[in-house]
Amino acid sequence: MKADPRSWLLAWFAGHAKIDQDNIKPDTNYIERGLLDSFAFIALISDVEQEFRIRFSDGDFRKTDFLTISGLASIIERKMK
């Protein structure tokens, strides 16, 4: 069984964005907050696609939901169905 996307994303950000998991809010815009540089963003996409066996479309990247952990988790959940 796959991990819960929200929990997995929070743990990923804690490990890759060098921020304590308790200080990450699911509705924080991680791009505006500067939690990821371009390389970390690519790693996030790659890791999510591998972990959850999904593929993002160009349209997914245009959604504002994509910019928060909560929104990204929702996109992942929809793609897993």
N, CA, C and O atoms as CSV, one atom per row, in Angstrom:
chain,resi,resn,atom,element,x,y,z
A,1,MET,N,N,0.836,-1.184,0.000
A,1,MET,CA,C,0.000,0.000,0.000
A,1,MET,C,C,0.881,1.249,0.000
A,1,MET,O,O,1.859,1.331,0.744
A,2,LYS,N,N,0.534,2.188,-0.818
A,2,LYS,CA,C,1.296,3.431,-0.929
A,2,LYS,C,C,1.080,4.307,0.304
A,2,LYS,O,O,0.049,4.230,0.973
A,3,ALA,N,N,2.060,5.121,0.576
A,3,ALA,CA,C,1.978,6.070,1.682
A,3,ALA,C,C,0.910,7.118,1.392
A,3,ALA,O,O,0.570,7.362,0.234
A,4,ASP,N,N,0.390,7.729,2.435
A,4,ASP,CA,C,-0.533,8.850,2.284
A,4,ASP,C,C,0.241,9.999,1.638
A,4,ASP,O,O,1.294,10.384,2.147
A,5,PRO,N,N,-0.256,10.557,0.528
A,5,PRO,CA,C,0.499,11.607,-0.162
A,5,PRO,C,C,0.858,12.808,0.718
A,5,PRO,O,O,1.970,13.327,0.617
A,6,ARG,N,N,-0.056,13.255,1.574
A,6,ARG,CA,C,0.246,14.419,2.420
A,6,ARG,C,C,1.393,14.121,3.378
A,6,ARG,O,O,2.323,14.916,3.519
A,7,SER,N,N,1.316,12.972,4.029
A,7,SER,CA,C,2.375,12.589,4.973
A,7,SER,C,C,3.702,12.408,4.255
A,7,SER,O,O,4.746,12.846,4.738
A,8,TRP,N,N,3.653,11.759,3.101
A,8,TRP,CA,C,4.870,11.538,2.324
A,8,TRP,C,C,5.485,12.867,1.902
A,8,TRP,O,O,6.696,13.053,2.017
A,9,LEU,N,N,4.658,13.794,1.413
A,9,LEU,CA,C,5.165,15.102,0.981
A,9,LEU,C,C,5.759,15.889,2.144
A,9,LEU,O,O,6.812,16.511,1.997
A,10,LEU,N,N,5.097,15.868,3.294
A,10,LEU,CA,C,5.638,16.574,4.461
A,10,LEU,C,C,7.011,16.018,4.833
A,10,LEU,O,O,7.936,16.776,5.126
A,11,ALA,N,N,7.136,14.700,4.820
A,11,ALA,CA,C,8.427,14.077,5.131
A,11,ALA,C,C,9.463,14.422,4.062
A,11,ALA,O,O,10.624,14.673,4.383
A,12,TRP,N,N,9.049,14.434,2.792
A,12,TRP,CA,C,9.971,14.766,1.704
A,12,TRP,C,C,10.500,16.182,1.883
A,12,TRP,O,O,11.705,16.415,1.785
A,13,PHE,N,N,9.609,17.120,2.142
A,13,PHE,CA,C,10.042,18.506,2.324
A,13,PHE,C,C,10.950,18.643,3.536
A,13,PHE,O,O,11.919,19.402,3.500
A,14,ALA,N,N,10.651,17.923,4.601
A,14,ALA,CA,C,11.504,17.985,5.789
A,14,ALA,C,C,12.909,17.494,5.465
A,14,ALA,O,O,13.885,18.010,6.010
A,15,GLY,N,N,13.021,16.511,4.592
A,15,GLY,CA,C,14.326,15.960,4.242
A,15,GLY,C,C,15.067,16.717,3.163
A,15,GLY,O,O,16.298,16.742,3.157
A,16,HIS,N,N,14.336,17.335,2.249
A,16,HIS,CA,C,14.972,17.969,1.096
A,16,HIS,C,C,14.999,19.486,1.151
A,16,HIS,O,O,15.854,20.114,0.526
A,17,ALA,N,N,14.090,20.069,1.876
A,17,ALA,CA,C,14.023,21.531,1.922
A,17,ALA,C,C,14.708,22.075,3.171
A,17,ALA,O,O,14.694,23.279,3.427
A,18,LYS,N,N,15.297,21.187,3.933
A,18,LYS,CA,C,16.020,21.587,5.149
A,18,LYS,C,C,15.145,22.442,6.066
A,18,LYS,O,O,15.571,23.481,6.571
A,19,ILE,N,N,13.920,21.979,6.265
A,19,ILE,CA,C,12.999,22.665,7.158
A,19,ILE,C,C,12.351,21.615,8.050
A,19,ILE,O,O,12.044,20.513,7.596
A,20,ASP,N,N,12.148,21.952,9.299
A,20,ASP,CA,C,11.543,21.038,10.252
A,20,ASP,C,C,10.103,20.744,9.835
A,20,ASP,O,O,9.353,21.660,9.496
A,21,GLN,N,N,9.724,19.487,9.861
A,21,GLN,CA,C,8.385,19.084,9.427
A,21,GLN,C,C,7.301,19.824,10.203
A,21,GLN,O,O,6.230,20.087,9.657
A,22,ASP,N,N,7.555,20.164,11.460
A,22,ASP,CA,C,6.564,20.888,12.259
A,22,ASP,C,C,6.359,22.315,11.771
A,22,ASP,O,O,5.345,22.934,12.093
A,23,ASN,N,N,7.300,22.847,11.003
A,23,ASN,CA,C,7.201,24.217,10.496
A,23,ASN,C,C,6.649,24.295,9.076
A,23,ASN,O,O,6.575,25.380,8.499
A,24,ILE,N,N,6.268,23.171,8.517
A,24,ILE,CA,C,5.703,23.152,7.170
A,24,ILE,C,C,4.190,23.046,7.287
A,24,ILE,O,O,3.668,22.115,7.898
A,25,LYS,N,N,3.504,23.995,6.704
A,25,LYS,CA,C,2.044,23.970,6.698
A,25,LYS,C,C,1.582,23.472,5.327
A,25,LYS,O,O,2.136,23.880,4.307
A,26,PRO,N,N,0.579,22.600,5.292
A,26,PRO,CA,C,0.131,22.046,4.016
A,26,PRO,C,C,-0.350,23.082,2.999
A,26,PRO,O,O,-0.347,22.812,1.798
A,27,ASP,N,N,-0.763,24.265,3.465
A,27,ASP,CA,C,-1.262,25.276,2.528
A,27,ASP,C,C,-0.223,26.341,2.181
A,27,ASP,O,O,-0.547,27.324,1.516
A,28,THR,N,N,1.005,26.158,2.616
A,28,THR,CA,C,2.078,27.099,2.292
A,28,THR,C,C,2.507,26.924,0.839
A,28,THR,O,O,2.709,25.802,0.376
A,29,ASN,N,N,2.643,28.029,0.129
A,29,ASN,CA,C,3.148,27.991,-1.243
A,29,ASN,C,C,4.660,27.787,-1.149
A,29,ASN,O,O,5.395,28.706,-0.788
A,30,TYR,N,N,5.111,26.594,-1.471
A,30,TYR,CA,C,6.528,26.261,-1.279
A,30,TYR,C,C,7.443,26.952,-2.280
A,30,TYR,O,O,8.646,27.053,-2.039
A,31,ILE,N,N,6.907,27.425,-3.388
A,31,ILE,CA,C,7.722,28.179,-4.342
A,31,ILE,C,C,7.923,29.605,-3.825
A,31,ILE,O,O,9.051,30.094,-3.762
A,32,GLU,N,N,6.816,30.271,-3.454
A,32,GLU,CA,C,6.916,31.642,-2.935
A,32,GLU,C,C,7.776,31.701,-1.679
A,32,GLU,O,O,8.505,32.668,-1.460
A,33,ARG,N,N,7.686,30.673,-0.868
A,33,ARG,CA,C,8.445,30.644,0.390
A,33,ARG,C,C,9.921,30.310,0.154
A,33,ARG,O,O,10.740,30.439,1.063
A,34,GLY,N,N,10.254,29.889,-1.049
A,34,GLY,CA,C,11.646,29.591,-1.374
A,34,GLY,C,C,12.162,28.297,-0.782
A,34,GLY,O,O,13.358,28.163,-0.523
A,35,LEU,N,N,11.268,27.340,-0.566
A,35,LEU,CA,C,11.684,26.074,0.034
A,35,LEU,C,C,12.422,25.168,-0.947
A,35,LEU,O,O,13.154,24.267,-0.537
A,36,LEU,N,N,12.227,25.409,-2.249
A,36,LEU,CA,C,12.871,24.572,-3.258
A,36,LEU,C,C,13.562,25.427,-4.300
A,36,LEU,O,O,13.024,26.447,-4.732
A,37,ASP,N,N,14.748,25.016,-4.702
A,37,ASP,CA,C,15.354,25.632,-5.886
A,37,ASP,C,C,14.938,24.778,-7.085
A,37,ASP,O,O,14.203,23.803,-6.924
A,38,SER,N,N,15.394,25.128,-8.266
A,38,SER,CA,C,14.946,24.424,-9.471
A,38,SER,C,C,15.353,22.953,-9.469
A,38,SER,O,O,14.601,22.108,-9.955
A,39,PHE,N,N,16.509,22.638,-8.938
A,39,PHE,CA,C,16.948,21.242,-8.887
A,39,PHE,C,C,16.097,20.434,-7.912
A,39,PHE,O,O,15.732,19.293,-8.196
A,40,ALA,N,N,15.786,21.024,-6.773
A,40,ALA,CA,C,14.951,20.335,-5.787
A,40,ALA,C,C,13.534,20.142,-6.321
A,40,ALA,O,O,12.892,19.133,-6.034
A,41,PHE,N,N,13.047,21.113,-7.101
A,41,PHE,CA,C,11.714,20.986,-7.694
A,41,PHE,C,C,11.674,19.796,-8.654
A,41,PHE,O,O,10.721,19.017,-8.643
A,42,ILE,N,N,12.698,19.660,-9.473
A,42,ILE,CA,C,12.768,18.521,-10.398
A,42,ILE,C,C,12.856,17.212,-9.614
A,42,ILE,O,O,12.226,16.222,-9.988
A,43,ALA,N,N,13.622,17.202,-8.543
A,43,ALA,CA,C,13.724,16.007,-7.701
A,43,ALA,C,C,12.364,15.666,-7.092
A,43,ALA,O,O,11.990,14.495,-7.020
A,44,LEU,N,N,11.629,16.685,-6.657
A,44,LEU,CA,C,10.295,16.456,-6.090
A,44,LEU,C,C,9.397,15.771,-7.112
A,44,LEU,O,O,8.758,14.764,-6.808
A,45,ILE,N,N,9.350,16.313,-8.312
A,45,ILE,CA,C,8.498,15.743,-9.357
A,45,ILE,C,C,8.898,14.295,-9.643
A,45,ILE,O,O,8.043,13.411,-9.708
A,46,SER,N,N,10.175,14.063,-9.810
A,46,SER,CA,C,10.670,12.719,-10.095
A,46,SER,C,C,10.346,11.749,-8.961
A,46,SER,O,O,9.883,10.635,-9.204
A,47,ASP,N,N,10.588,12.172,-7.735
A,47,ASP,CA,C,10.338,11.310,-6.578
A,47,ASP,C,C,8.854,10.997,-6.421
A,47,ASP,O,O,8.487,9.861,-6.121
A,48,VAL,N,N,7.999,11.998,-6.622
A,48,VAL,CA,C,6.551,11.774,-6.517
A,48,VAL,C,C,6.095,10.790,-7.591
A,48,VAL,O,O,5.363,9.843,-7.301
A,49,GLU,N,N,6.526,11.014,-8.824
A,49,GLU,CA,C,6.108,10.121,-9.909
A,49,GLU,C,C,6.565,8.688,-9.656
A,49,GLU,O,O,5.835,7.740,-9.945
A,50,GLN,N,N,7.753,8.533,-9.126
A,50,GLN,CA,C,8.272,7.191,-8.839
A,50,GLN,C,C,7.553,6.564,-7.645
A,50,GLN,O,O,7.152,5.402,-7.706
A,51,GLU,N,N,7.388,7.315,-6.575
A,51,GLU,CA,C,6.767,6.783,-5.357
A,51,GLU,C,C,5.320,6.363,-5.583
A,51,GLU,O,O,4.897,5.304,-5.120
A,52,PHE,N,N,4.566,7.190,-6.291
A,52,PHE,CA,C,3.135,6.947,-6.444
A,52,PHE,C,C,2.761,6.364,-7.806
A,52,PHE,O,O,1.586,6.140,-8.097
A,53,ARG,N,N,3.777,6.124,-8.634
A,53,ARG,CA,C,3.568,5.533,-9.964
A,53,ARG,C,C,2.519,6.303,-10.757
A,53,ARG,O,O,1.551,5.738,-11.266
A,54,ILE,N,N,2.744,7.602,-10.842
A,54,ILE,CA,C,1.871,8.486,-11.608
A,54,ILE,C,C,2.731,9.295,-12.566
A,54,ILE,O,O,3.959,9.267,-12.486
A,55,ARG,N,N,2.091,10.003,-13.457
A,55,ARG,CA,C,2.771,10.938,-14.355
A,55,ARG,C,C,1.996,12.242,-14.341
A,55,ARG,O,O,0.771,12.255,-14.459
A,56,PHE,N,N,2.722,13.335,-14.194
A,56,PHE,CA,C,2.102,14.652,-14.254
A,56,PHE,C,C,1.995,15.090,-15.704
A,56,PHE,O,O,2.871,14.803,-16.520
A,57,SER,N,N,0.919,15.782,-16.011
A,57,SER,CA,C,0.747,16.354,-17.347
A,57,SER,C,C,1.183,17.815,-17.311
A,57,SER,O,O,1.361,18.392,-16.238
A,58,ASP,N,N,1.352,18.401,-18.476
A,58,ASP,CA,C,1.684,19.829,-18.537
A,58,ASP,C,C,0.632,20.654,-17.813
A,58,ASP,O,O,0.958,21.636,-17.146
A,59,GLY,N,N,-0.623,20.260,-17.943
A,59,GLY,CA,C,-1.714,20.982,-17.288
A,59,GLY,C,C,-1.618,20.957,-15.775
A,59,GLY,O,O,-2.013,21.918,-15.113
A,60,ASP,N,N,-1.098,19.873,-15.218
A,60,ASP,CA,C,-0.949,19.785,-13.760
A,60,ASP,C,C,-0.042,20.887,-13.230
A,60,ASP,O,O,-0.301,21.452,-12.167
A,61,PHE,N,N,1.013,21.190,-13.965
A,61,PHE,CA,C,1.973,22.196,-13.519
A,61,PHE,C,C,1.384,23.601,-13.545
A,61,PHE,O,O,1.892,24.503,-12.878
A,62,ARG,N,N,0.320,23.788,-14.311
A,62,ARG,CA,C,-0.306,25.110,-14.419
A,62,ARG,C,C,-1.326,25.373,-13.321
A,62,ARG,O,O,-1.749,26.513,-13.130
A,63,LYS,N,N,-1.720,24.341,-12.605
A,63,LYS,CA,C,-2.725,24.476,-11.548
A,63,LYS,C,C,-2.095,25.118,-10.317
A,63,LYS,O,O,-0.986,24.765,-9.916
A,64,THR,N,N,-2.819,26.063,-9.725
A,64,THR,CA,C,-2.309,26.680,-8.496
A,64,THR,C,C,-2.241,25.658,-7.362
A,64,THR,O,O,-1.451,25.813,-6.431
A,65,ASP,N,N,-3.063,24.619,-7.438
A,65,ASP,CA,C,-3.015,23.550,-6.427
A,65,ASP,C,C,-1.626,22.927,-6.343
A,65,ASP,O,O,-1.208,22.450,-5.288
A,66,PHE,N,N,-0.930,22.938,-7.454
A,66,PHE,CA,C,0.377,22.290,-7.530
A,66,PHE,C,C,1.408,22.959,-6.622
A,66,PHE,O,O,2.440,22.362,-6.314
A,67,LEU,N,N,1.142,24.181,-6.196
A,67,LEU,CA,C,2.128,24.973,-5.460
A,67,LEU,C,C,2.061,24.822,-3.949
A,67,LEU,O,O,2.847,25.441,-3.231
A,68,THR,N,N,1.135,24.008,-3.457
A,68,THR,CA,C,1.066,23.755,-2.017
A,68,THR,C,C,1.117,22.249,-1.782
A,68,THR,O,O,0.775,21.464,-2.667
A,69,ILE,N,N,1.537,21.860,-0.614
A,69,ILE,CA,C,1.597,20.439,-0.282
A,69,ILE,C,C,0.202,19.832,-0.309
A,69,ILE,O,O,0.009,18.736,-0.835
A,70,SER,N,N,-0.759,20.535,0.250
A,70,SER,CA,C,-2.129,20.038,0.270
A,70,SER,C,C,-2.683,19.881,-1.143
A,70,SER,O,O,-3.295,18.863,-1.467
A,71,GLY,N,N,-2.468,20.886,-1.974
A,71,GLY,CA,C,-2.949,20.826,-3.352
A,71,GLY,C,C,-2.256,19.744,-4.153
A,71,GLY,O,O,-2.897,19.025,-4.920
A,72,LEU,N,N,-0.953,19.625,-3.980
A,72,LEU,CA,C,-0.193,18.595,-4.684
A,72,LEU,C,C,-0.651,17.205,-4.239
A,72,LEU,O,O,-0.762,16.294,-5.059
A,73,ALA,N,N,-0.915,17.048,-2.948
A,73,ALA,CA,C,-1.415,15.766,-2.445
A,73,ALA,C,C,-2.758,15.426,-3.081
A,73,ALA,O,O,-3.011,14.266,-3.405
A,74,SER,N,N,-3.613,16.418,-3.262
A,74,SER,CA,C,-4.914,16.186,-3.907
A,74,SER,C,C,-4.741,15.747,-5.356
A,74,SER,O,O,-5.433,14.841,-5.822
A,75,ILE,N,N,-3.824,16.385,-6.060
A,75,ILE,CA,C,-3.546,15.991,-7.448
A,75,ILE,C,C,-3.051,14.545,-7.490
A,75,ILE,O,O,-3.491,13.760,-8.330
A,76,ILE,N,N,-2.146,14.200,-6.592
A,76,ILE,CA,C,-1.621,12.828,-6.536
A,76,ILE,C,C,-2.753,11.839,-6.276
A,76,ILE,O,O,-2.853,10.811,-6.946
A,77,GLU,N,N,-3.606,12.154,-5.300
A,77,GLU,CA,C,-4.714,11.256,-4.960
A,77,GLU,C,C,-5.637,11.040,-6.155
A,77,GLU,O,O,-6.071,9.916,-6.404
A,78,ARG,N,N,-5.942,12.103,-6.896
A,78,ARG,CA,C,-6.799,11.966,-8.085
A,78,ARG,C,C,-6.137,11.074,-9.135
A,78,ARG,O,O,-6.805,10.257,-9.769
A,79,LYS,N,N,-4.845,11.229,-9.315
A,79,LYS,CA,C,-4.137,10.441,-10.329
A,79,LYS,C,C,-3.997,8.973,-9.922
A,79,LYS,O,O,-3.853,8.104,-10.782
A,80,MET,N,N,-4.037,8.698,-8.640
A,80,MET,CA,C,-3.892,7.320,-8.164
A,80,MET,C,C,-5.174,6.507,-8.344
A,80,MET,O,O,-5.143,5.279,-8.271
A,81,LYS,N,N,-6.281,7.173,-8.574
A,81,LYS,CA,C,-7.574,6.464,-8.699
A,81,LYS,C,C,-7.736,5.850,-10.053
A,81,LYS,O,O,-8.758,5.221,-10.328
